[in-house]
């Protein structure tokens, strides 16, 4: 030992691990902790499963974003930085191994998809939510407009029916009066 840590050595690493409902439990997390400690010769000093985040869709269905936060030392038992070992190849292998441990499907290897930062994701999600809310308001306004239009049409139809009824009554009265005077009609309305 006897080595000094360099000023820029990262001594604390955090990992966020996606989970499913079936593996969001202590049994799977203990397997993951043992794996990380053995693979990187370090110590995981804290982990927590989060079940309090997610979203509700427009129909009211709730979806939980199962995930865990894993906190570990950023140095191995010899004082060497773990971060230096985490190149692209190692991160790909790590994802594959973690997927096996958690009994989950592995993401697409070699995918060109880019991960959004938390802040970018939140910004995009907020904009998307605002767009959905605007569409919902527009849709509700359209429905209300259609209801009002239908009510007006129904009221107009009712008035026309009443006027038609009055005209028929007047016509019958007129025909009745004319028949009393001896005027015959071929067609009665």
C-alpha positions in Angstrom: 0.0 0.0 0.0 1.5 3.3 1.0 0.2 4.9 -2.3 -1.4 8.3 -2.2 -4.6 8.8 -4.1 -4.3 11.2 -7.0 -6.4 14.4 -6.6 -8.7 13.5 -9.5 -9.3 9.9 -8.5 -13.0 9.1 -8.4 -13.6 7.5 -5.0 -17.4 7.0 -5.3 -19.4 5.5 -8.2 -23.1 5.4 -8.6 -24.9 3.0 -10.9 -28.6 3.1 -11.8 -29.9 -0.3 -12.7 -33.2 -0.8 -14.6 -35.4 -3.6 -13.1 -38.6 -5.3 -13.7 -41.4 -6.2 -11.3 -40.0 -9.7 -11.0 -36.5 -8.8 -9.9 -37.0 -5.6 -7.9 -36.2 -7.4 -4.7 -33.4 -8.1 -2.2 -32.5 -11.6 -3.7 -31.6 -10.2 -7.1 -29.9 -7.1 -5.6 -27.6 -9.3 -3.4 -26.6 -11.3 -6.5 -25.8 -8.0 -8.3 -23.8 -6.7 -5.3 -21.7 -9.8 -5.0 -21.0 -9.7 -8.8 -19.9 -6.0 -8.7 -17.7 -6.5 -5.6 -16.0 -9.6 -7.1 -15.6 -8.2 -10.6 -14.1 -4.8 -9.5 -12.5 -5.9 -6.2 -14.4 -3.1 -4.4 -17.1 -2.6 -1.9 -20.8 -1.7 -2.5 -21.7 0.3 0.6 -25.3 1.1 -0.2 -28.1 0.2 -2.6 -31.8 1.1 -2.8 -34.7 -0.1 -5.0 -37.0 2.7 -6.1 -40.6 1.9 -6.6 -41.9 5.4 -6.2 -41.3 6.7 -9.7 -43.3 6.3 -12.9 -46.2 7.8 -14.8 -49.9 7.6 -15.3 -51.2 7.4 -18.8 -54.3 9.3 -20.2 -56.5 6.4 -19.2 -55.4 6.5 -15.6 -53.2 3.3 -15.8 -50.2 3.5 -13.5 -46.7 2.4 -14.6 -43.9 2.0 -12.1 -40.3 2.7 -13.2 -38.6 -0.1 -11.3 -34.9 0.7 -10.8 -32.2 0.6 -8.2 -29.3 2.9 -7.2 -26.1 1.2 -6.3 -23.4 3.1 -4.4 -19.8 1.7 -4.4 -16.3 2.7 -3.8 -14.6 4.0 -6.9 -11.3 2.3 -6.1 -10.3 -1.4 -5.7 -8.7 -3.0 -2.7 -5.2 -1.9 -4.1 -6.3 1.8 -4.4 -6.5 1.7 -8.2 -9.3 3.6 -9.9 -12.2 1.4 -11.1 -13.3 4.1 -13.5 -10.2 3.5 -15.6 -11.3 -0.1 -16.2 -14.7 1.0 -17.4 -14.0 1.5 -21.2 -16.7 0.9 -23.8 -15.9 -2.8 -24.1 -16.1 -3.3 -20.4 -19.4 -1.4 -20.1 -20.9 -3.6 -22.9 -19.8 -6.7 -21.1 -21.1 -5.3 -17.8 -24.5 -4.7 -19.3 -24.6 -8.3 -20.7 -23.6 -9.8 -17.3 -26.0 -7.6 -15.3 -28.9 -8.6 -17.7 -28.1 -12.3 -17.0 -27.9 -11.8 -13.2 -31.2 -9.9 -13.2 -32.8 -12.4 -15.6 -33.7 -9.7 -18.1 -33.3 -9.4 -21.9 -30.1 -7.7 -23.0 -30.5 -4.4 -24.9 -29.4 -4.4 -28.5 -25.6 -4.8 -28.7 -24.1 -2.3 -31.1 -27.1 0.0 -31.1 -26.4 3.5 -32.4 -29.1 4.9 -30.0 -27.9 7.7 -27.8 -28.9 8.0 -24.2 -30.4 11.3 -23.2 -29.1 13.0 -20.1 -31.5 13.2 -17.2 -32.0 16.9 -17.8 -32.6 16.5 -21.5 -35.0 13.7 -20.9 -36.9 15.7 -18.3 -37.1 18.6 -20.7 -38.3 16.4 -23.6 -40.8 14.6 -21.3 -42.1 18.0 -20.1 -42.6 19.3 -23.6 -44.3 16.0 -24.6 -46.6 16.2 -21.6 -47.4 19.9 -22.5 -48.2 18.9 -26.1 -50.5 16.1 -24.8 -52.2 18.4 -22.5 -52.8 20.9 -25.3 -54.2 18.1 -27.6 -56.4 17.0 -24.7 -57.7 20.6 -24.2 -58.2 21.1 -28.0 -60.1 17.7 -28.1 -62.3 18.7 -25.2 -63.0 22.1 -26.8 -64.0 20.4 -30.0 -66.3 18.0 -28.1 -67.9 20.9 -26.3 -68.3 22.8 -29.6 -70.0 19.7 -31.1 -72.3 19.4 -28.1 -73.4 23.0 -28.3 -73.9 22.7 -32.1 -76.0 19.6 -31.6 -78.0 21.3 -28.8 -78.7 24.3 -31.1 -79.7 22.0 -34.0 -82.0 20.0 -31.6 -83.6 23.3 -30.3 -84.0 24.5 -33.9 -85.6 21.2 -34.9 -88.0 21.4 -31.9 -89.0 25.0 -32.9 -89.6 23.9 -36.5 -91.7 21.0 -35.3 -93.8 23.3 -33.1 -94.2 25.7 -36.0 -95.1 22.9 -38.3 -97.7 21.6 -35.8 -99.2 25.2 -35.6 -99.4 25.5 -39.4 -101.1 22.1 -39.6 -103.6 23.1 -37.0 -104.2 26.4 -38.8 -104.6 24.5 -42.1 -107.1 22.1 -40.6 -109.0 25.0 -39.1 -109.0 26.7 -42.4 -110.1 23.5 -44.3 -112.7 22.9 -41.6 -114.1 26.4 -42.0 -114.1 26.1 -45.8 -115.9 22.7 -45.6 -118.6 24.3 -43.5 -119.0 26.9 -46.3 -119.3 24.0 -48.8 -115.9 24.2 -50.3 -114.5 20.8 -50.9 -110.8 19.9 -51.0 -109.2 17.0 -52.7 -106.2 16.7 -50.5 -106.1 17.3 -46.8 -102.7 18.0 -45.2 
